[in-house]
């Protein structure tokens, strides 16, 4: 996951800036992320001897996010789901689950803190990609140090 993880961390850094500023992601960035995911899948299949099942399972968080996006009428953006698909292809299922867990925990802490301090209302939306970036960089860095 070292090189493909670095690629996704870089994509998520750029995506964080866009998501924070515009609450949306540019199509070109989503295309670049998908390209990285495809390269990650090819690498896993041909050089790491991954199975089709394990590669397919890596897309589960992204597919789930896209389904939630549809069900909630984009309370979770489609761009987040596409980024999670790309992350699954390039980083693998375990890394994506850890990164999303960290992202959800961090967004919860920030949200509760902002509401308690009365900086935002309860209905205020926060961009999620910066939290995904945080979760990915911690996961990727932890993989470099411990994996």
Buried (B, 14 or more C-beta within 10 A) or exposed (E): BEEBBBBBBBBBBBBBBBBEEEBEBEEEBBEBBBBBBEBBBEBBBEEEEBEEEBBBBBBBBBBBBBEBBEEEEEEBBBBBBBBBBBBBBBBBBBBBBBBBEBBBEBBEEBBEEBEEEEEBEEEEEBBBBBBBBBBBBBBBEEBEEEE
